[in-house]
Amino acid sequence: MGELRRRRPSDRILAVPLFLSEGYFTSVVIPRKLQGLECRYEGKALMPHVRITDWVVRQASDWLAKESKKRGSS
């Protein structure tokens, strides 16, 4: 992050770790690692977002469709 800060000193940095649920890592580990750095971190996770189920189903459906095409063309 130091290199990014040197190259773009006036930009704001937003830390967005990808976690499905909130817990120890989102509330303790990540904030500890970001201590002393000038960045914004909300501590939010993907769940319990109301649309997460739709996203998971869409991802699985897309993957299954690709796999089906692969097997059909073999």
Secondary structure, DSSP 4 states (H G I P E B T S, - for coil): -HHHHHH-TTS--B-----SS-SHIIIIIHHHHHTTS--B-----STT-TTHHHHHHHHHHHHHHHHHHHHHH-
